Amino acid sequence: MTDPVRSVAFHALRAVAEKDAYVNLILPAMLDENHLEGRDAAFATELVHGTLRRQGTYDAIIDHVASKGIGSIDAPVLDALRLGAHQLLNMRVPPHAAVSTTVDVVRREIGHKPVHFANALLRKIGQKNLDGWLTIVSEGLDGDAARAVRTSHPLWIVEALHQALGGHGAQIDKLLAADNAPPRVTLVARPGLSSPDQLPGTPGRLSPYARILDDGGDPGAIAEVRDGRAGVQDEGSQLVAISLAEAVVEGKDARWLDLCAGPGGKAALLGALAAQNGATLVANELQEHRAELVRHGVRRLDNVEVTVFDGRHGPWEAGTFDRVLVDAPCTGLGALRRRPESRWRRSPADLDGLVPLQEALLTRALELVRPGGAVAYATCSPHVRETTGVLDTVVAGRDDVDVESTHQWWPHIDGTDAMFCAVLRRH
């Protein structure tokens, strides 16, 4: 019988590849279904997440070793080889065990035909350590091209991140390394429902409501999280909600709007902060299944109304909100450490559809906020086209909007996702 841990890891990779599954959603269910917990669950999680993060590097190595190149390898066999390479080069698994267990996965899950090929190729990979292979696969490459192979990022993403950092070589190297480091679990205490002191972990670096689980514990075991008084939320996301809630507005301050609320983390914190100010929040989401996630997140807040509309065309009257959040759909390049498969799914072409949508949503938000009110525009992406590019386009030629502040948080500097937030004022 195949090792159940490696079998689960293999099937998780196949689901990501074949069904565009999100590993953070499918893997916990697979672990439960196969009764894997404790060390076995942790091992399977590292196998899957680590393999996906370092896939670009492993593919370069496999391409170098395979006599006919990586293009000649069937997709299921390639996923198994990636699992084996991760164990050989980035985990404390004895080489013979990494090879034999991976070959067993190939035999049991794929068939006998590729067994000899997989065994021979993995043995070749095991002849050098990771540093040795990085030297070989990056030979002849300079600058961002070498960084892309060595840090397992698509080249276009490396170039975009480098531009967002102002071209600083030392900073891009630190950022790419941070993208490959598993993030710690961060909790948020929703004010009025719980306090940070009631939660385990150490205080966050930037958000007064944050607690960080240093031991990587299960947040589902925490009572406050289970009943909606607290949640799991990166500090960058918390800071977006806080930035809007703390923006100075003139006059009344009773009606807030989250224009793109799904899956609901920011809406829950924003709703709690609104309640502290005696305000109500409309949490709007385009898709019903995501709206249901928002409803679940805000279930302890009676000042939040969840609606389901296209944010560009919802039935709200112009100038009727005091504060509006636009947490716009984006490439998600700021959360690569948290969503390891996303770097391989995005392409530059995605921006051609996303940027006009972002501009339209921000334009709509500025219509809906009243004079004297505030709008926060946020993306979990530092890509210039999605951040300052959108701002410049929307604000250009308008004399009724001021950009009050912009902030870009970074994994390697702030310990957060690479979250961008701009606060705008309508006058």
Buried (B, 14 or more C-beta within 10 A) or exposed (E): EBBBBBBBBBBBBBBBBEEEBBBBEBBBEBBEEBEBEEEBBBBBBBBBBBBBBBBBBBBBBBBBBBEEEBEEBEEBBBBBBBBBBBBBBBEEBEBEEBBBBBBBBBBBBBEEEBBEBBBBBBBEBBEBEBEEBBEEBBEEBEEBBBBBBBBBBBBBBBBBBBBBBEEEEEBBBBBBBBBBEBBBBBBBBBBBBBBBEBBBBEBBEBBEBBBBBEEEEEBEEBEBBEEBBBBBBBBBBBBBBBBBBEBEBBEEBEBBBBBBBBBBBBBBBBBBBBBEBEBBBBBBBBEEEBBBBBBEBBBBBEBBBBBBBBBEEBEBEEEBBBBBBBBBBBBBBBBBBBBBBBBBBBEBEBBEEBBEBBBBBBBBBBBBBBEBBBBBBBBBBBBBBBBBBBBEBBBEEEEEBEBBEBBBBBBBBBBBBBBBBBBBBBE
